[in-house]
């Protein structure tokens, strides 16, 4: 594997793009606005864009501590899923009575993203490919059959594929069965989606400032004041889209754990290599283990291969050096060639990592502070490419102070369990991770620790 990774850049593939926009200037001085959006990833960008669509006269300022799309929004796998609940199984376990409604809202949200990409002419390689979940061990086949039945019950365009049917789609000796959901996932170039949303915001009059970190929030008369190193911003309302980074609201911090996820991307496949694996329908794929892989093709015929390791660092620390983990890159490369041995000799062009915000229910949670003048959404657990648009709608609904179908759901109205303080947090995450590895090796059987976590609704996911 050393040869395959020898020349791989340790920069995120999507951000290593000559078309990346030039940096924007930081906040030049004190300013006022109707709405301040903190965070230049999908969560903040959708909030700013939708705020202007709802009220074109609203003065909106968006700030980011670094650059637009530089964190999770620019370094993920580019899977834009309809699910708001981190999959049907998680939604059914937590909100069974409203799952049909949440599925409908999620489907509408995905279509709204597709419509916005077309309306604003965002060049982000949008493909409505659907998804293909595969079983790589015999015990996972029954789970996939049940998954297909459940999806069909809730209106999904799904098809169970046995081993032969699956290998007619994608060729791998490791595949036992699969479920093809034809409509609920789109693939996208995630960095270009972020840059395109920022451009659309600019065109609608949003003022965007990069390299402008908000350091504190405090109530200020009828509004809220945000402090930055470049000046203060007085806003009538504030939306926080900081996700994995420490929230400006201390009350939110116990609910979020940053977990590092990793990916590699190959060099472009030749025509013969593409023929060897099939995959003509270009579905976004994942396998069914607790520690799973996600993989997809890019527009220039590379394969992105990510997941498996999910690494939490004691104290929830976020450091640039954590984005480069050579042992994980080597592990991912080995697992890639186990899945696609016919591609032996292919080399990787990029290998990188980044932090994902996760919470104990694996799907986003929402809330207000400062007497309803500040709203937040966080905890997307790897499904933020699509669900952040829904979260933006929720934040704007909360700031408007009027009930909507979204805000009246129990999912929006409830919170996950908080993580315990250190050292219990690190010990719990580590014990859960090791238990999940053991379950994958033991036919899916969950030990006492995992069963206990399931009962109380507390857990950890990659």
C-alpha positions, 0 to 999 in steps of 0.5 A: 500500500505504500506504493499506492499512497506514495504520491497522494496529496494530503489535501482534501480532493474537493478543495484542491481545485484550481477553480476555487474562489479567491479568499474574501476579505474579513469584516472591515469594521463594526456593522449592523444587520438584520440577521447574522449567520455564523459559519460558512459551511452548508448550514450557514450558507443555506440559512443566509440564502433562504433568509434572502429568499423569504425576505429580499429586503432583509440585511444578512451578514455571514461570517466564517472563521476560515474560508467558505466550505473549508471544513466538513462542507468541503471535505465530505464524500458528496452524498446528498441524502433525503433522510433527516433522521440518519436513515430509516432505522434510526428514525423508526427507533426514535420517532415512529409516529412521525416517520412518514412525515419526516420522510416526506419532508426529507424528500421535499428538502432533497428536491428543493436542493436540486431545484436551487442548484438548477435555479442558481446555475451551481456547477457542482456535478449534481447527479441523482444516482440513488444509493446502493447499500451492500452486505459484505458478510452473510449475516447482513443479508437479512438486515438488508431484506428488512431494510428494503421492506421498511423503505417500501412501506414508507414509499421508497423506490427500493429494490433488493438485489441478491448476490448475482443481481448486485454483481451485475451492477458493481463487481466485487467478490465481497458482495453478498446482497444489496438494496438499491434506493433509486431516488433518495440520494444525489451525488455532488461535488461538495466544495463546488456546492458550497462555493456555488451557494456562496455565489448565490448568496452574494447575488442576493445581497448577502455580505460575506466575510471570511477569516472573521471568527465570532468570539462571543455573543451577548444580548444587546437591547432588542438584539444580539451583539457578536464580538470579533477581532475585526469589530462588533456586529449588532444583529436583530437575530443570529443563526449559528451554523458552527456545527463541529466547532465549539458553540458560542452557546455553552449550553450546546457544547455537551451535546456535540462530539467531534469525530474524525473521518477519513477518505482517499481518492484514486487517480482516474480509472482507465476505460478498461478499469471501469469495465472491470468493475461495472458500476455503470449506474454510478450509485453512491455506495456504502456497506452495512457494517457498524464500521462502514465504508462509503464510496462513489465515483467522481465526474472524472472517473475516480473513486472516493473511498472513505469511512471505517475509522471514526476517531475521537480525541480526548477532550474533543480537541480539534487540531490540523494534525488530526486530519492526517492519520497514516495508519488509517490511510493504509487501512483504507487502501488495503480495504479498497483493494480487498473490495476491488482486487481487479483494480490492483496497481491503481494509485491514490491521488489524495488522502485526508481527514476532517471532523464530523459533528455527532450527537447521541441520536445521530441526527440534527437537533435544534434550539433557541437562546437569548430570548429567541433571538439566536437559533442553532442547529447541530449534530448532523453526524455525516448527513449534513450535505442534505439535512443542513438545508432543512436545518436552515429552514428550522432556524429561520422558523424559530427566529421568526417565532411562528410555528410551522410543520417543521417546528411542530415535529417531536424531532425538532422539539426534542434534544438528544442526551448530552455526552458525559464529561471527561474522562467518562466521555472518552471512555464511553466512546472508546468502549462503544467503538471497540464493541462495534468492531467486535459486533462486526466480527461476531455476526452482528451480535451486540454485547451488553454495552451496546444493548444498554446504549440502544435501550437508553438511546445513547450511542456513537456512529461513524 
